[in-house]
Amino acid sequence: MEAEPSPAFPLTSTASQATAFLYVLPCHGEDLLKLGHSRNPLARMQSLHPRFYEFFDTEHAFAVETETVREARALETRLARQLREHRAPAPLTVNAGAGGHTEWYRGAYATLEDAAGELHDHGHVLHRPLHDWLRQRLSAHAELLFSWTGLLTPLQLQQRGTAARASLAQRRVADVLDAYVALQLDLTRWLPQPVLDWHRAASLR
């Protein structure tokens, strides 16, 4: 069996981040959202679903920046108490191993949007839509794409069948590259032509 690329694409480093975020992630196509806090919302979204850019509505998602994790956690706890009646089960397609089975709500978007506006009025940085912040974060990691996609062997790059026939390793790479395409970032700036040609065939977009 073919091993997955290792290490995973490095979206999880928080060493240089002193701030934290309260995030609100609506799902595409239904009145359901995830409330939470993280130092790295991008990595958190990726852990919840490998194709987070399709699963979540990034144009309506938003995040409130805080100075500490403690502050973000306190905000989440306060808001969660207000939304008890809106609690909903997590979608079955969410990665349960990521601890993403709690803090899902229905009918709560307007309340959270108002709360975020009040926090912004009191001096917090509000990233709305989160789509723009995600573009910036992916761009900041893009220089690593060349070496990371180098984990694909020449044989894998020659295997340009349909996306459905891609190996687990290839699917993992294609999902990350699809994130750049979904957020309108031009991969030709960072990847060699053989990888671009392979991705064109492996992409699910």
C-alpha positions in Angstrom: 0.0 0.0 0.0 1.3 3.4 -0.9 2.2 5.6 2.0 0.8 9.1 2.4 3.0 12.1 1.9 4.7 13.1 5.2 4.9 15.6 6.7 1.5 17.1 6.0 1.3 20.4 4.3 2.5 22.9 7.0 -0.6 24.9 7.9 -0.5 24.1 11.5 2.5 26.0 12.9 1.5 28.6 15.5 5.0 29.4 16.7 5.0 33.0 15.4 1.3 33.7 16.3 0.7 35.6 19.5 -3.0 36.2 18.7 -6.0 33.9 18.7 -9.4 33.9 17.0 -13.0 33.3 17.7 -14.3 31.8 14.5 -17.8 31.3 12.9 -17.9 28.9 10.0 -21.2 28.5 8.2 -21.7 25.4 6.1 -22.5 25.7 2.4 -26.1 25.2 1.5 -27.7 24.9 4.9 -28.3 26.9 8.1 -25.6 25.2 10.2 -22.4 26.6 11.5 -19.4 25.8 13.7 -18.4 28.1 16.5 -14.9 27.8 18.0 -11.6 29.3 18.8 -8.1 28.7 17.5 -4.7 30.2 17.0 -4.9 29.1 13.4 -8.4 29.0 11.9 -7.0 27.8 8.5 -5.4 24.7 10.1 -8.5 24.1 12.2 -10.8 24.2 9.1 -8.5 21.8 7.3 -8.6 19.4 10.2 -12.4 19.5 10.3 -12.7 18.7 6.5 -10.0 18.2 3.9 -12.1 20.3 1.4 -13.0 23.0 3.9 -13.2 25.6 1.1 -16.2 23.7 -0.3 -17.7 22.4 3.0 -17.7 25.9 4.6 -19.0 29.1 3.1 -15.9 31.2 3.3 -17.6 34.3 2.0 -19.9 34.4 5.0 -17.5 32.9 7.6 -15.7 35.4 9.9 -13.3 35.5 12.8 -12.7 37.9 15.6 -9.0 38.4 16.6 -8.1 38.4 20.2 -4.8 38.9 22.1 -4.8 35.6 23.8 -6.3 32.1 23.6 -7.9 32.6 27.0 -9.8 35.6 25.7 -11.0 33.8 22.6 -12.1 30.8 24.7 -14.0 33.1 27.1 -15.8 34.7 24.2 -16.8 31.3 22.8 -18.0 30.1 26.2 -20.2 33.2 26.6 -21.7 33.0 23.2 -22.3 29.2 23.5 -24.3 29.8 26.6 -26.5 32.2 24.7 -27.0 29.7 21.9 -28.0 26.6 23.9 -31.4 26.3 22.2 -29.7 26.4 18.8 -27.3 23.4 19.3 -27.3 20.9 16.6 -25.5 17.6 15.8 -22.3 17.8 13.8 -22.4 16.8 10.2 -21.4 13.2 9.6 -18.8 14.3 7.1 -16.8 16.2 9.7 -13.6 14.6 10.9 -14.6 13.3 14.4 -10.9 12.7 15.2 -10.3 16.4 15.0 -12.6 17.0 18.0 -15.1 18.8 15.8 -18.3 17.2 17.1 -19.4 20.0 19.4 -20.4 23.6 19.1 -22.6 23.3 16.0 -25.6 25.5 15.8 -28.7 26.2 13.6 -30.4 29.5 13.3 -27.5 31.3 15.1 -25.7 33.2 12.3 -27.4 36.6 12.8 -26.8 36.5 16.6 -23.2 35.7 16.1 -22.8 38.3 13.3 -24.3 41.0 15.7 -21.9 39.9 18.5 -18.9 40.1 16.2 -20.0 43.6 15.1 -20.1 44.7 18.8 -16.7 43.2 19.4 -15.4 45.1 16.4 -16.9 48.3 17.7 -15.0 47.8 21.0 -11.6 47.5 19.2 -11.3 43.9 18.1 -10.1 43.2 14.6 -12.9 41.5 12.6 -12.0 39.4 9.6 -15.2 39.4 7.5 -15.4 37.7 5.1 -12.9 35.1 6.3 -12.3 34.4 2.6 -9.8 37.3 2.4 -7.9 36.2 5.5 -7.7 32.6 4.2 -6.2 33.9 0.9 -3.5 35.7 2.8 -2.6 32.7 4.9 -2.5 30.3 2.0 -0.3 32.8 0.1 2.0 33.0 3.1 2.6 29.2 2.9 2.7 29.0 -0.9 6.5 29.1 -1.1 6.5 25.7 0.6 4.3 24.1 -2.1 7.3 23.3 -4.4 9.1 21.2 -1.9 5.9 19.6 -0.5 4.6 18.5 -3.9 8.0 17.1 -4.5 6.8 14.2 -2.3 4.9 13.0 -5.3 7.2 10.5 -7.2 7.7 10.7 -10.9 5.5 7.6 -11.3 2.7 9.3 -9.4 3.0 12.4 -11.6 2.6 10.2 -14.7 -0.6 8.7 -13.3 -3.1 11.2 -14.6 -6.3 9.2 -14.3 -9.6 10.5 -13.0 -9.7 12.1 -9.6 -11.8 9.1 -8.4 -8.9 6.8 -9.1 -6.3 8.9 -7.3 -4.4 7.2 -4.4 -4.9 8.5 -0.9 -1.5 10.2 -1.1 -2.4 11.9 -4.4 -5.9 12.9 -3.1 -4.3 14.5 -0.1 -2.0 16.7 -2.3 -4.8 17.5 -4.8 -7.2 18.6 -1.9 -4.6 21.2 -0.8 -3.9 22.4 -4.3 -7.6 22.7 -4.9 -7.8 25.1 -1.9 -5.5 27.5 -3.8 -7.7 27.3 -6.9 -10.9 27.7 -4.8 -9.5 30.9 -3.3 -8.4 32.3 -6.6 -4.7 31.9 -6.1 -2.6 31.1 -9.2 -0.6 27.9 -8.7 1.6 28.6 -11.7 3.5 31.1 -9.5 4.8 28.3 -7.3 4.6 24.9 -9.1 6.5 23.3 -12.0 4.6 22.3 -15.1 4.6 18.5 -14.4 2.8 19.1 -11.1 0.4 21.5 -12.7 -0.4 19.0 -15.4 -1.0 16.2 -12.8 -3.2 18.5 -10.7 -5.3 19.4 -13.7 -6.3 15.7 -14.0 -6.5 15.0 -10.3 -8.5 18.0 -9.2 -12.1 17.5 -8.1 -13.0 21.1 -9.1 
